[in-house]
Structure formats: C-alpha cells, structure tokens
Amino acid sequence: MPKDMRTWIKDLESRIPGEPLRVSKAVNPSSFEVASILHQLEQRGNLRAVFFEKVTGVKGKPTDFRLLSHAFTTREKLAVSLGLKDSSRVALFEKFLDSSRQKKKVQVIPPAEAPVKEIVIREKSLDLGDLPIMKHNFMDGGPYLTPVVVARAPGGERHNTSWNRMMYIDSHHMAIYMSPRHLWMYFQEAEAAGKSLPIAVVLGHHMAFMLSASALVPLDEDEYEVAGGILGEPLRVVPSEIYGHELLVPADAEAVIEGEILPHRRSIEGPFGEFAGYLGPQRLSWLFRARAVTHRRNPIVHYVFAAHVDHLYAHFPIEASIFQRVKQAVAGVKDISWLGSGGPFHLVISMKKRTEGEPMRAAMAALSASNFIKHVIVVDEEVDPENAREVMWAIATCSQADSSITILKNMQGHVLDPSLRQDIKGAGLVIDATRPMDRPYPPRAGPPPEILKRFNLNDYLDTSS
C-alpha cells in the first residue's frame, strides 16, 4: 500500500497510544475554533496530534473534509514520519539526511488509479469558500491554508516543493507569500515572459512528504525525487487536471488545488503568525487563481498551527541540515538543539572539545549554515543542548564575559527577526561555555559514570503505590 496521510495516521495509532486525539464535535476553523483548541492543548503541555472529524467551510456550511494538526509537535511523531524507532535528535538528523540522499524517480500512474482524482471539481463549479480554511491567530488577515506548494521549472523537468502560506480572498483567489527561493525564482522567470506560473496546492499527504518540502535542496535536484527518498518509496504522481504533464501532482494526496500565480498582479496579505511566535505584518504578496480542486472521498486537510510549537518543529529538516554543516566543520560535535533551544534564533551545540578554538569554529559553521541563527552557545558533550537548566549551568560555571563571549557586528540577519533595526543587517553572539583545556579545571560532580550505567533505579523503588 502506498504511503499517504492515512497510513501515517495508522502508524501513529500503533506506535503512540492515545494519538491522535479525536474531536468529534463540529468546529469552524475560520472562526478560531480549531486554533482555540490547539492553543489550550499546547498551554497544558498536551502536544498530541489532533484529528477533527467534523469541520465547516469558510461559509459555515458542513463539509466532507476532516482536519489534522499538531503533526510535528514531538520528536516521537517525527520518528513515526521517518519510520524510525529511535526518536533522539541525532538519530532523526541522520535518518533524514541519509534518506534525502537516496533519491527515487517518480512513478507516474493513470488518473483512474489516483486517489486524489476520486472527486474532480472544475473552475466553473469550484468555490474555495467550501473548504475548511483556518484562522490561526488574532489579527490574521483572513483564513489561511498552510500547504505544500508544487511548481515545475518553466521549460524544465524539475519539480519544486515548498511550504507557502495562502490567504483566502474569494471563491477563486488566494494571496500567496513567497520567500526569495526556488518558487519565487520560477515565478520571476514566468512573469518576465508575461506568463502565469502553474502550481499545485497540496493540502495533505504522508508527513514524510510534507517534511520533505522543508529540506534545503540544491536548485539542480528534483524535489519529488528527494521526497521519494524520505518516503522510502517512489512518489506516485499523476498529470494535473488543468495542465496535464506540464505539472505532475502527488497521486496519493488528500486534496489538491490546481491553479496559477498570476503575472503583474499583487494582493495585500497578512498579518500572519510567524514561526518565531509573533504576528508578522501585512505584506504586498502575489495573487493565485484556482482552476480546479481534486480530492479523495472524505479528505483530510493538514494544518501547521502557525506561530506555535507545531510551526516551529515543521522546520526540523533545516535543523538537520545545520547539524550536518556543523559536524562537517568540527568532527567532535555530538548534538545540536536549534528548535528546542527556544529558537528560532538561538542554537546550542554540544561537542567533545579536543583543542581550544574548536567551539568558535563550530559556531561559525552554524552561523554560516542559516541566517536564522544569531546566538550560538557551545557546551561540553555531557550537557544536553535542549535542557535550558544544564545550558545555563554551563554558561555560569565555564564562561567569563570578557573572554568567552564574541559579538559579531554587521551580520546578515533574517527578515522574521522583529528585533532587527534594519531590514536584514544585525549582529551575532557566540558564547563558549566549554571547560578550558589550557589549565586544570574541576570536573562536574556526580557518581562514577560506570556505576550509573549499571544502576537501575527501578530495582530500588516501590512503584506499586
């Protein structure tokens, strides 16, 4: 059976008891009802995936759609997505990076065999207001989809996948925001020729496919093939309804909106909650026109809950790429924590230091890997980089302000950093909180490690009460 969202849910149910949490009462996503439930669960520390069995469309009418969110909130769910039993950060990093290198050619199947073609709605009959489109945070510019967008290089063969927020406008139009990366480049080329750019808006698939859209892939690699590597099987695709073989769409997607980004047209879009946890401003973005909707029976729409934990951890593939770059620079690097360090602008690196200077080299590799990062803290290998108490202990006991802290000026920042005083230029900080090697230094207190490894606490506690 091909991997899709439904096989992912079955794997989740079998691997993690109690997931997903199911909500059987009807909710209206465009009236903040889904967001209110997800927010309160997160506040209580309940990060289970949530499956909403009855949802209404933007116009308040019941739909055949269902809704899934909080798919990325824990490492255990990421492990389910990657088919991995070990949910440690390093194991997830290595599995994702290795799988993304095992590229697989797509498998083109006939439309009659594609689940996503079970129901086809053409342009004259479609109304985007019939879809369950979610408002995430107060002051949202409108209801938003958080889909994976697929485009094909103009005149080329390569397919690109990316996460792009899309704001509902009316029955046939949405505003789409594009960062200046591959999709944006494709559109620039199409617009310069006076043409629209066909895209497929994928509303749900296996979470390995969804994660693949965050991978940092070179422009010469087909991201459908990378997705196949991460899935562990060739991605099944089918010609689109409107554009045929010019744009192949995932055959096992839950739902796909086909359409095009229009040349020389713009739209006001936003505000929208950024993954850094604050509300981003209104922007002048691009205009999308829908021309067809295809979907499975009783489709499941996936949402990333914007500006919350789910949104932050959807960036896990970027964290894996940062780990790769840092470990390539300094072999003694054991672990990193970007997302779990209070990110997205902090990074903590744990390493086995062999010589003085290595912590700075590791930090510089991290800063060069992603302009998301502005603060890097380097600690010794026995310090858990995701444990803020341990990291602060390392800073308190292993650093001095005049010699352990380096401030980097005139450094490229990230447009999502609200503390920047200029559009993009900012500053960086490196804290070396590793024990010095050029003088005697007291070891960390604790029982002998070899005893701790043999000692099973449960053998000495009464757990019956």
N, C-alpha and C positions, 0 to 999 in steps of 0.2 A: 504494500500500500504506500503510495507517495506521501511524503511528509507535508502536512499542512497545519493550519491552526487547530483543527480538531484532533489530529494525532498528538499535537503538543499538549492540548488540554488533558487527553487521556494519560499521557506520560506524567504530567504534573500530578494528576489524581493518584496515580500508582506510586509515585516517588515521594510525595509530600502529603501526608494525611491532613485533611482539613482544607486543602487548596483545590480549586478556587473557592472562595466564599461566594455563595449564590444569593442574589437578591431577587425574589420572586414578585415583589410588588412593583407595579408600573411606575416608571420615573421619566421625567422630561429632561434630557441632557441640556437643552438650550435654555433652561430656567435655573441652572446651577444646582439641580437636584443631585446629579451624579457627583459633581465636584464637592458638594457639601458632605456627602457620604464618604468619599475618598479622603477628604481633608480630615474629618473627625477620626477615621480609622488610623491615619498616619499620626495624628496627635496622641493617640492612645498606644502607639507603638505596634499596631496591628498592620503588618505590611503584606498580608496575603493578597494574591491576585483576586480580583473581584469580577464576577460574571453577572451582568444584569440581564435577566431573562425577558423583560418586557420594557421596551423603550418607545417613546413617541418621536415623531419627526419635528422639524423646526416649527411647523404649523400646528403642532399639538395633537396631531392625529396618530392613532396607533399604527405601528409598522410591524412587518415581519422580521425586522432586524433585531439582533441582540448586541450586547456591548461588553467588551473585556478591557480592563485596565489593571494597573499595578503589576504588569508582567515582568518588570525589571527591578523591582524594589529590593531583592535579596540576591546574594551570590548563589544560594541554593537553586533559585529559579533560572539563573544564568547557566548553571551546570546542567539543568534539565534541557535547556535550549541547545546546548552543545553536546549532549549525550555523554556527559562526564559525571562520574560518581564523586570525585574529589571537588569540593567547592571552594578550596583555598584560592586566594588571589593569583598566586604564581601558577597554579595548575590551570586556572581559567585563561590566564595570559598565554601560556604556552600552547594550550589546545586551540585557542582562537587563531593565534599567529600561524601555527602549523597547518591548520585546516584551510586558512585563507590562501596558503601557497599551493594547496592541492586542487588547482582549478580544474573544473569539469565543463566540457562542452554542453550546451543546452540540448534538450530533447524537444523537438517541435512535434506537436501532436495535432490531429484533426480537431476542428471546432466541436464536432459531435461528441468527442471524448473528454472535453474540457469542463470540469465542474463549474468554472466561473462563467460559462456560457449557458447555464441552465435557464436563466432568465435574461432576456435582452430588451432594453428599453432604448429606443432611438430618440434622436434630438427633438422631434416634434412632440413626443409624448412625455419626455422626462421633466421632472421638477426637482431640483436639488433640495427644495423645502420639504420633500417627503422623506429625506434621510435624517437619521438621528445625529445631529451635529451639535457639539458640546460647547458650552461656555465654561471656562476653566476658573477664571479669577475675576474679581470685581474690576470694572472699567475695561474689560475686554471689548475690543472694537466691534465684535459680533461673535456669533457661534463659529468655532474653529474645528477643522479637521487637523489631525497630526499624522499624515500618511507618509508612505514611501512613494516618491515620485520617480517614474522611469522615463528616460528620454533616450533617443538614438542620435548619435553624432550626425549632423547634417551631411548627407552624401557618403556616410561611412557605415561601418558594420557594428561598431562598439555600442553597447547599451550601458547607460549610466544609471545608478540608483542613488537616491539621497533623501534625507528627511527634509520636508519643507512644510511649514505651516500654511494653511489655506483658510481664509476667512470668507464665510458665506455672504453673498451680496443679494442675489435674487435667484430665480428659477434656473438660470443657465450660467451664472457668473460667480466667480470667486476671485478674491485677491490672493496672490501668491508671493511670498517673500523668498528671495534667493540670495544666499551669501555668494561672494565673488569666487566661486569654484567652478566645477565642471558644468553643471546645469546652466549656470549663468553664462559661461563661455559659449555653450551651444546656442543659447538664445541670442547672444550678441551677434554671432555669425549669421543666424537666421534673420534677425531684424535688419542687419546691414544689407541683406539681399531683398528686403521688403517682404519676407515670408514669416508666417507664424511657425511656432515650434510645437509639433505634436508631442503630447505626454500622456502617460497612463498613471492615474492616481490610485495606488493600491491601498485598500482600506483594511487589509488583514491577510496574514499568511503565517506560516510557521515562524516562531520567534527567531530562529537561526537566520531566516531570510531577512526579517526586519532588522536584526542586528547588523547584518552584512552591509546595510546601507550607511552605517556609520564608519565602516572601515576606510582607512586612508589608503586609497588605491591610486597608483600612477595612471596618468591620462591614457597610456597606451594599452591598458589592460581592460578587458571586458568585465564589467562588474556582475553580470549574470553568471559568468564562469566562476568568479570569486564566490558568489552566493552558493553555487553548487558545491564548491569545496567546503564551505562552512556547514551546509546542509548534510554533507556526506553522500550526496547523490546528485545526478544531473538535475538542474532546474527544468521542470516541464513548462514549456511556453506554447503560445498559440497566437496566430495572427489576430491583430485587433479588428474590431468590427468596422471601424471607420477608415483605418489606414492600411489594413492588410499586413503584408510582410514588411512594410516600411517601419512598423512598430510592433514588436512582439510583446505580449503581456503574459504574466505568470498564470498558467492554466489552473493552478490549484489555489489561487487567491480566493478570498471570501467574496470580495466585490471590487470592481474597478470602474473608475470614472474615466472615460476617454474624452480627450479634447485638446485644446491648443492654447499656448500662451500667445496673445495677440501682439503683433508688432506696432510700435508707436502708440500704444495705449498704456495708460497708467491708472492706478487707483490708490486712494488713501486706505491704509491697512494698519490695524493696531488701535490702541495699545494691546500688548500681549505679554503674558508672564514668561520671563526668560528663565533658562535653566539655572542661572545664578541665584534665583529665588526672589527677584524683584520684578516689578512691572516695567516692561520696555515701552518706549514712546511710540506714538504714531509715526508711520513712515510712508513715503511715496513708493509703492510697490507695483507689481505687474498684474495684468488682468488676464484671467483664464476664462475661456468659454467651454462649457461642457457640450459634447455632441452625442454621447451615448453613455449608458450605465449598464454594466453586465454584472450579474451576481449569482451566487448559489441560492438554493432554497434556504430560507431562514438563515441568512448570512450573519456573521459575527464581525462587527466593526471593532478594530483595536484602537485604543486611545492611549497616548502618553499623557499623563496628568501633568500639565505644564506648570513649571516653577516649583515643583515638589520633588521628593526623593525619586519617584519614577522617572522624571525628566532627567535628573542628574545622572542616574545609572544607565540610562539609554546611551550614554556616551562611553560605556565600557570599552568598545573597540579602540577608541582614541587612547584610553589609559593603557591598553595592551601595547599599542604602538610606541607610546612613551617609554614603557618598560623595556621594550626591545632596543630602543635607541640608547637608553642609559646603560643597559647591560653590555651593549656592544662597546661603549666607551670605557667602562670600568668593569672588568670581569668579576670583581668581588661584590657587586650589587646583588643582594639576595631578594629584595622585595621593595615595592613602592606602594604608596597609597595617595592617589590623587582624589578620586571621588569620595573616599571615606575619610579624608583629612579635613573635611569642611569645605572642600572645593567650591567652585571650580578653579580658583586662582592660587591655591596652595598645593604643594607636593611635598611629601615626606619620603625620603629614601633611606632604607636600612642596608648596611653594607658591612663586609668584613674588610676593614682598612688594613692595607699592607704597608703603605708609606704615607707620610704627610703629603698633602696636596691632592690626593685622590678624591676626597669629598668635594672639593671645588670642581674638579674635572667632571665628576658625575652630575653635579648641579648644573654646570654649563651645558652638558649634553641634554639635560631635561629642558632647560630654558630654550635651547635651540630647536627642540623637537616640537614645541607647541607654544604659540603666543597666548594661549590661555593661562600659562603659568607665569606668575610674577614673584612668588615667595617659595623658596626651597629650603627645607630643613633636612640635614643629613645626620643620621643616628647610627649607632653600632648595631650589628646584626641581631643581637638578642632583644632589641627593642621592637615591639610591634608597631609599625608605622601608622596603623589605623587606631591605635589606642592613645587618645589625646593625653591621658594621665601619664603614660610612660614617656611620650614625646616631650611633654613639659618637664618631667623629671630629668631627662637627658639634657635639655636646654639649661635647667637650673644648676646641674652638677658638672657639666662638661664644657661650658662656654663662658667666655668673658666678652663683654660688649666691645672692648677696644681692639680685640684680636680675632674674635670668632665670627664677626658679622661683617659682611661685604655688601655695600649698597651699589647698585648698578644704575647709572643715570642714562637718560636719552635712549631707552629701550622700547622697541615696538611692543605695545600692549594689545588689548583686544577690545573691539568696539562694544562688547557686552559688559565691560567693567565700568560701573557707574561712577567710580572714584576718579577716573581719568579727567584731567583738566583740559586736555586737548583731545581731539578725535581719536588718536591712535597712539601717541607717544606717551610713555610713562616711565616707571622705574622698577627695578627688581631688587630682591633681597635674598641673600644666601646666609644661612646660619649653620656653621659647622658645630654640631653637638656630639661629635665623636670624641672618645678619650684620646688625649695626646699620646704620641709614641716616642717623643723626644725626651721624656723624663719619667721617673717612676710615678705610677698613678694607682690609687686604691681600687681594687676590684669591687664589683657590685656584691652586696651582701646577699646571702641565701644558703640553703642547704647544698651539699655537693650535687652537681647535676646528675652524676651516675646513680646516686641514691634516688633522686626524684624520678628517674626513668623507670626504676624498678618498683617504686612505692605506689600502690593502688589505694587511693583514699577510701574508696567504697568498701574495702575489706575491713575498715576500722570504724565505720559509721553505721548506726542503726537507721535504716531507711524505711522501716516498716510503719513508722508513725508519720 
